[in-house]
Structures are given as structure tokens and as C-alpha cells.
Amino acid sequence: MSHEPGAVLFDLDGTLLDTAPDMHAALNRLLAENDRAPLPFDAVRNHVSHGSHALVTLAFPDAPDEQTEALKKRYLEIYARDLCIATALFPGMDALLGEIEARGWHWGVVTNKPTWLTEPLLEALGLAPRMSAIVSGDSLARRKPDPDPMWLAARQTGLEPARHCYWGDAERDIVAGKRAGMSTLIAGWGYIDSAQDPQTWGADGMLEQPGDFWPWHAALSDIPDTCLP
């Protein structure tokens, strides 16, 4: 097994960052603009990883396609205005990032969130300067579950894809990582609703909290060619 530094890549919403409070607040402001009652946080949280279209469809289930697109545009405008009010790293993530950096590894983000939202959010939290890779949903023609964004992140870190481990809270994350030749982990604290069965996604493991990564990694000590040192 190689002892060279590796890289950990994260999905953004629901894996690295708890963005649900701000995305929920923006959705309720959109509902208020349209004279509709607010949705409770618990009804919205586990839909956040599916993106703005899914959130708008949740709030306006009977809207025709054309109206849904207009509502989505307005939702993103509202969200961008208050992008980082309550958003924060998930508990335990700051310590994990510190140890990743102390070991000389790389870390970064591969998200389907567009660049005009991803980069200001990471800058606002002071994370961007620490990262080796930032790939957004519009960085390339294809998004996750396509592997192209994963390979772009690998080019940014300068490491082979097999030296990366990708974490996510949606099936498309695991599919993208596997297609790219990376190890994959499910973020059990993420936005996973009851209709999903993460055990069927084919990931290499599932973490209940970020610190569980170290025992998982230690268990790979007898496995050659792992994605991490």
C-alpha cells in the first residue's frame, strides 16, 4: 500500500456543508411571495441534495413546467441574496479537514451547484483558499452522475483518480465516484430521505459522522492500492 498523500473530495450540500437552513429559508420566502403557507424545515431538509428544481417542485407540486422554471429562477435569486446566513460545516468536519491538511493530503469539492453559488459560498466560509479542487455543476458540459467532474477534480489535485475518496449523500455521488475509479463513502448525516436506501448504492462504506473516517481508513491497512495512504 502506498504511503503517499491522497485526496478526499466532498459533495457540498448535505456532505461538507449544512446548507439546508438557508435553502429552506429561501424557499419559504418564495412561498410568501406567492401567498402560500411556509413549509416546515423537516419537510424540506432531505430534499436539499436534489437541487433547486426538486425544492421548487416540492413547494409548488401543481405548477406547470414553464412556471416551475420561472419559480426556480426566482428561488435562486432569493437564495443567492442570503447565501451564507446559517450555513456551516457539519459537526466534526472542521476537525477532519484540519487533520487531512496536517497529513499533507488534498481535499476539495465536486458539486452540482452552479459556480455562481458554489464559489461565493466557499469564499464566505473561508474554505476556498484551503482547497485543492473546486468543481461546480457548470464547470463542464456534464454533471454527476457522469464521471467527468470527478476526473477534473483529480486533474486539479494532480493525483490519479484511484488516490481519491469521494463522499456524498446521494446515489448520483456514489455512481460518479465509482465510474471515475475512486473509492466512495456515504455521508450518513446528509440529506437522505426515507424513500432512499443507501445500502443499495454500492459505496465502499457509510459514515455516521466525519470522524468515523479514521477507523474506516485504518481498516483498509491490509488492502493494497487504496485511494488513501
Residue pairs with C-beta under 8 A, 6 or more apart in sequence:
1 220
1 221
1 223
1 224
1 225
1 226
1 229
2 163
2 225
2 226
2 229
3 229
4 163
4 229
5 103
5 104
5 105
5 106
5 159
5 229
6 105
6 106
6 159
6 163
6 164
6 165
6 227
6 228
6 229
7 105
7 106
7 107
7 108
7 132
7 133
7 154
7 157
7 159
7 163
7 164
7 165
7 227
8 100
8 105
8 106
8 107
8 164
8 165
8 166
8 167
8 213
8 228
9 107
9 108
9 109
9 110
9 133
9 150
9 153
9 164
9 165
9 166
9 167
9 177
9 182
10 16
10 107
10 108
10 109
10 110
10 166
10 167
10 168
10 187
11 49
11 109
11 110
11 111
11 166
11 167
11 168
11 169
11 170
11 173
11 187
11 190
12 19
12 109
12 111
12 113
12 118
12 121
13 19
13 20
13 23
13 48
13 49
13 111
13 113
13 191
14 20
14 48
14 49
14 169
14 170
14 187
14 190
14 191
14 192
15 90
15 167
15 168
15 169
15 173
15 187
15 190
16 89
16 90
16 93
16 109
16 167
17 87
17 88
17 89
17 90
17 121
17 125
18 87
18 88
18 89
18 90
19 48
19 87
19 121
20 41
20 44
20 45
20 48
20 191
21 41
21 85
21 86
21 87
22 79
22 82
22 83
22 84
22 85
22 86
22 87
23 44
23 48
23 55
23 79
24 39
24 41
24 44
24 45
24 48
25 82
25 85
25 86
26 75
26 78
26 79
26 82
27 39
27 44
27 55
27 56
27 58
27 59
27 75
28 38
28 39
29 78
30 56
30 59
30 71
30 74
30 75
30 78
31 37
31 38
31 39
31 59
32 38
33 74
34 60
34 71
36 59
36 60
39 58
39 59
43 58
44 55
44 58
45 191
46 191
46 192
46 193
46 194
47 54
47 55
47 58
47 191
47 193
48 55
48 191
49 169
49 170
49 190
49 191
49 192
50 170
51 112
51 113
52 72
52 75
52 76
52 79
53 68
53 72
55 75
56 63
56 68
56 71
56 72
56 75
57 63
57 68
59 71
60 67
60 68
60 71
63 71
76 117
79 117
80 116
80 117
80 120
83 117
83 120
83 121
83 124
84 120
84 121
84 124
84 125
87 121
87 125
88 125
89 97
89 125
90 187
90 189
90 210
91 189
91 209
91 210
92 209
92 210
92 211
93 210
95 210
95 211
96 210
96 211
96 213
97 107
97 130
99 214
100 107
101 107
101 130
103 229
105 228
105 229
106 132
106 133
106 157
106 158
106 159
107 130
107 131
107 132
107 133
108 131
108 132
108 133
108 134
108 135
108 153
108 156
108 157
109 118
109 122
109 131
109 133
109 134
109 135
110 133
110 135
110 144
110 149
110 150
110 153
110 166
110 176
111 118
111 135
111 136
111 137
112 136
112 137
112 143
112 144
112 172
113 121
113 136
113 137
114 136
114 137
114 138
115 136
115 137
115 138
115 139
117 136
118 134
118 136
118 137
119 128
119 134
119 136
122 128
122 131
122 134
128 134
132 156
132 157
132 158
133 152
133 153
133 154
133 156
133 157
134 156
135 149
135 150
135 152
135 153
135 156
137 143
137 149
139 149
139 152
140 148
140 149
140 152
141 148
142 148
142 149
143 149
144 150
144 172
144 173
144 175
144 176
145 171
145 172
145 173
145 175
145 176
145 179
146 176
146 179
147 176
147 179
147 180
147 181
149 176
150 161
150 164
150 166
150 176
150 177
150 179
150 180
150 182
151 161
151 180
153 164
154 160
154 161
154 163
154 164
154 180
154 182
157 164
161 180
161 181
161 182
162 181
162 182
162 225
162 227
163 227
163 228
164 177
164 180
164 182
164 183
164 227
165 182
165 183
165 184
165 185
165 204
165 227
165 228
166 173
166 174
166 176
166 177
166 180
166 182
166 183
166 184
166 185
167 173
167 184
167 185
167 186
167 187
167 207
168 174
168 176
168 177
168 184
168 185
168 186
168 187
168 190
169 186
169 187
169 189
169 190
169 191
169 192
170 190
170 191
170 192
170 196
171 196
171 198
171 201
173 184
174 184
174 186
174 201
174 202
174 203
175 201
175 202
177 183
177 184
178 184
178 202
182 227
183 204
183 226
183 227
183 228
184 202
184 203
184 204
185 203
185 204
185 205
185 206
185 207
185 213
185 216
186 192
186 198
186 201
186 203
186 205
186 206
186 207
187 207
188 198
188 206
188 207
188 208
188 209
189 207
189 208
189 209
189 210
192 198
198 206
199 206
205 216
207 213
207 216
217 228
220 226
220 228
